[in-house]
Amino acid sequence: MEKILTYLKKHKLGNKYCIVTDDKVEKLYGLPLKRYLEKNGIECELISFLNGEKSKNLSTVEMLAEKLIEKNFNRKDALIAVGGGVVGDVTGFLASIYMRGIPYIQVPTTLLAMVDSSIGGKTGVDLKSGKNLIGTFCQPAEIFVDTKLLKSLSQAQIKTGLAEIIKCAVIKDKKLFEFIEQNIKKILSGSEKEMNKIIARTIEIKKEVVKSDEKENDQRIVLNYGHTFGHAIEKLSNYKILHGHAVAIGMVLENRLAVEKKFLSSRDSERIKNLLIKAGLPVATIKNPKLSDIKNDKKRDGNFIKMAMPTTIGKTKIYKLPI
């Protein structure tokens, strides 16, 4: 909290700030941050919404915008997203369109948000047709990652974040993949040394990719490895499955395609699958998505969908899948 206070006093993003969070994170971190900032002379409000993917919609954005109007927020003010991926995506989208755009910062409270959704400036909400179909690219002014917050997470939440870390290792860093293989027990037991190392490297990977292709014209698509089928799996489950769990299954399904196309060896495919299993992640689902389930994917290009497929552990190519 001290670093956030120091940053806000130095940069003065807004005349006042609104913390946006969900009803689960509100008591844990939202209200304590609000009280701390107010105690130190920062004018601050807080708005929360119901936890979960089902709140990631335009109705929630409208509700939050109306609350900001009620609290007299204008273009000289700013937002603070405190929470997981849903909070970060919704808050970033709201910041990008409220009064035609106001600044915001990210304070991710889950492993998944720390290594993935808080980085890169992708914001958005879901439609009935699929995930993240309404959104903008809007970079946060700053991101504050504190791994001490992970102590409040369940093992399921840690594992869902690990799926994104393994994803980054597969697409860009064989050494990271091997490090996770060798230290998976320590990582799952909560060892700070190993956890801090894999988080730091994953953030570096995502930053490098985003810097080379901020608006996802080409190279940034590699970050969607596991997500084309993963998003469809989430939708088929009515968003009851955790994002990282769906991505893990998506990686396995997309690896099968990569093997069929002779991009990836069966040996590497099995090695990736085995690490996901060791990380406690699911690698199969009762109802696999069909091509018709991914036809509305954001990466659709005419009669094709651009997909990231590993060619070996640590390297990836982009393939146009006919649909």
N, C-alpha and C positions, 0 to 999 in steps of 0.2 A: 504493500500500500504506500510505503514511503516513496518508492520510485515513481508511482503514478502521480502522487502529490507533487513531487519535484518537477516532473515533466509538465504537468498542467500549469504550474506557477511560472515555469520558464517559457513555455510556448503559448500559453493562453489561447487555446483553440476556440474557446467560447466565453461569453460573459457568464453563462451558467451551463450546467451539464445535467443530462438526464441519463441515469443508469437504466438500461433495458435488460431484463433478466426473465427467468421463468419462476414459477411458484415453488420449485424445489430448491433452486439456487438462491432465491431471494433471502431466506433466513441465514443460510450458510455464509454467503459472501456478499450479496447485494446490499443488504441493510448495514452490515458492519462497514463496508466501504463508504456508503452514503454518510454514516455518522462520522467516520474518520475525516472525510473531506470537509464536511460542514464544520467540524471542530477546528479545522485548520484554515477556515476562511473561504472555502470554495462553496459557492451556491449550487445546490444539488437537489434533484428530484429523483424519484424512482417509479418505474412502471413495470409490471410483470404480467405474464400471460401463462396459460396452462402448459406444462411441460410436455414435450413429445412432438413427433413428426406431424401429427395431425393438426398442430397449431401453425405449421409452416404454410400459410396460405394468405391470400389477399385480404380476407376478412380480418385476420390478426393485424396486418399492416395498416388497414383502415382504422381499426380500433386504436392502435398506438398513435397514429397521426392525429386522431381526434383528441386523444389525451394530451398530446403535446400542445395542441391549439388551446385546450382548456387551461394548461399550465403556462400559457403565454410564451412558448418557445418560438424564436424567430431565426433568421438567417445568420445571426451573430452568435448563436448558441451551438452546442455540440452534444453528441451522444457517446455513451460508454456501454459497449456490449459486454456483459458479464455472464458467461455460461458456456454451454457446449455449442455444437455446430448449428443447431436450429436457431439458437439465440443470435449467434454471430451472423448467420445468413440473413435472418429477418432484419436485424438491426442495421446491417450494412446496406441492405436494399432500401430500408426506410430512410437512412441518411442520404442515400443517393438521389432520392426523389422528393424529400420533404423540403418545401420552399425552393425547389429545383436544386437542392444539394446543400448539405451541411457536413462539417467534419465529424469523424467518429474514431474511436480507438477500440481495440479488441483486447479483452481480458479473458482468454480461454480457460475454462475450468476442467476440461476433460482431456485425456490423452489424445483422442481423435481430433479435437479442435486445435490442440497445440501443434500437432504435426501436419495438419491438413487444412481444415476449413477456414482457420483464421488467417492463413497465408495465401496471398495471391490476388486478393481483391474480387473474387467471385462472390456475388450476392444473389439472393433470389428466393423464390417460394415455389411450391408445387401446385400443379393443376390436377384435376381428376385424370387427365390423360397421361400424366407422368411427373417425374421429379425435376425441379429446378427449371421449368419451362418458361417462367417469367423471372427476369433478373437483369442485373447490370454488372459491369466491371467497375468497381469503386474501391480504390486502395485505402485501407485505414491509415490514419496519420501515424499510428504506432501500435505495436503489439507487445503485450507484457506476458511473458511465459514464466510461471513459477511452479516448478515441479513438486513443491510441497503440497500443492492442492490435490495431487494425485492420491494422497493418503485417504481422502474421503470417498474415493471411487470403489465400486465393487469390482470383483475379478472379471465379471462380464464386460464392464466398461473398459478395463485395462486391455482385455483381449480384443475388443473391437477396435481400439486404437492401434494395437499391434498389427492388425491386418493391413493398415495403411503404411506402417513402417516397413513391413515385409514387402509390400507392393513397391515402395520406393527402392528397396534393395534389389528387387528383381529387375526393375527397369533401368537402374543406373549404377549400382555399386555392388559388385560381387563380394568385396571385402566386408561390407556391412552385412550381407547375407550370411557369410561364413561366421562372422562374429555372433550373429543372432543364433545360428545353429549351435555354436559352441557354448553359448551362455544362456540358452533359453530357460533353464531351471532357475538361474539366479534372477533373470529378468522377471519371471512370473512370481518369484518370491518377494519382489519389491526392492531388490538391491539398487540403491541410488546411483552407485558408480556406473553400472552397466546401463541402467535406464537413462541416465543423463547423457551418456555417450550416444546411444541410438537415437534419442530425441534430437540432440544437437546436429547429428549428421543428416537426419531426415529433413530437418528444417533447411539445412544448407542445400540439399538436393532440390527441394521444392523451390527455393529462392532462385537457384541457378536456372531452372527450367522456366520459371515465370519471367525472369529477367530477359531471357532470350525470346520470349513469345507471350507477352502479357495478355493479348486478346484471343489467344487460342486459335491462331490462324493455321498453325502447323505443328511445331515441335511440342507445344504444351499438351497436345492430345495424348502423349505418352503417359501423362498423369492419370488418364482415365482407364488405364489397364485394370481389368476386373470390374469396372463400373458399368459398362454397356449392359451386360447381363445382370450385374449386381443391382442396378436401379430397377430393372424389370422384376427381379426377385422380390425386392422391397414392395413394389406395387402389388404383385400377386399375393403377398402375405398381408395385404392391407396395412402395411408399415408396422407390423408386429415384430418383424425380425430386425435386429440391430444392424445398422449400416455396415459396420466392419464385418459382421457375419455374412451379410449378403455379398460384400466385395470378395471375401475369401472364397465363397462358392463360385462367384463370377470369375475369379482368377482360374480356378480349376476348369470351368467350362470353356473359357477363352484359350487356355492352354491346349485343350483337346483340339480346338480349331487350328491352333498354331502347329500342332503335331501333324494334323491332317494335311496342312499346307506345306509341310516339310520345312517350316521355319525353325521349329524347336524340336530337340531330341526328346524321345520318350523318357530317357534317363533324367534330363533336367526337369521335365514336367513332373515326374514322380518325386524328385528331390524337393521341388517347391511344395507339392501337395503334402509331403511328409513333414515339412517344417510347419505348415499351417496346422496340421494335426497335433504336433508337439506343442504348439502355442495354444492349444485348446479351442481351436476354431473349427466350425463345421465345414465340410468339403462337399456336401451333397444336400439336395433338397428333394422333397417328395414330388414337387411339381416344377420341372425345369422350364424356363421360358423358351418360347418359340421365336422364330424370326419376326412373326407378326407382333410379338410383345415388345419389340425394340424399334418398331417402325417410326415412332415419334421421338426417338432420341435426338438430342440437340445437335449431335454430330452427323446427322443425315445430310447427304449431299446427292440430291436427285434420287436415283435408285440404289444408292450405296450408303453405307454407314462407315465412317472412318474409325478404325479400331487400332489400339496399341497391342501388338503381339510380341512377346519376347522371342529373340532368336537364340539366346543363351542367357544364363543368369548374369545380369549386369548390362545387357544390351537389348534394345527394342527396335522394332520397325513399325511403321504405320501401314495398315492394310485396309483397302476398300472392300468391305463385305457386301456382296449383292443382296438386296432384300426384295 
